[in-house]
Amino acid sequence: MASLPQKLTAEFFGTFWLVLGGCGSAVLAAAFPGLGIGFAGVSLAFGLTVLTGVYALGHISGGHFNPAVSFGLWSGGRFPAKDLIPYIIAQVVGGLVAGLVLYVIATGKAGFEVGGFASNGYGDHSPGGYSMLAALVTEVVMTFMFLLVIMGATDKRAPAGFAGLAIGLMLTLIHLISIPVTNTSVNPARSTGVAFFAGGAATGQLWLFWVAPIVGAILAGFVYKAVFEKE
């Protein structure tokens, strides 16, 4: 069994990769003149970062890479409360370091403007102009479903070896649905990592992208444990 420092290091690098790969695709590749990858490409990039991260590091730390996932697994009886804070700190630091690396790369191009910097938002800062209520509902429901898939795919009764694939594809699907609404968070560390560098409304609205994913994840953990867990 891995030690706690090994687990925290894995969570740092897994979250780092998720933010750098996912948000990097949005900042560097999505708007590239004539060759932009668009919403579908960004959605796939986020899914691929989780898929590769889970297979590379999941056997060490469980492959959370997301404070909401840690809360959801805790509420579902799969993760000890004593490790919640250390995991969340490692995840947030990983996200912030990824945001820094992405910022250094992006600002290396003449004329680059930080703008939203792949941050999440609602109202005027929603890609599609969706309200705060729409953003709140979206983030709660998407994270709820994400945790149901995670808990189901990692259940001892599920087919072995396929959890990473299911989780990565689920995150891709979530992005395909919700990028127009909130630019998709379902992950407070992902939101924090880029909001710190975007500033302004990105930090002012960051509270929603902590509260909503954590609420959705905790609810999913309780529901899975109560309804689907083997007695």
Helices and strands as residue ranges (DSSP letters): H 4-24, I 25-29, H 38-61, H 67-75, G 81-83, H 84-106, G 123-125, H 132-153, H 163-182, H 188-198, H 201-204, H 208-223, I 224-228
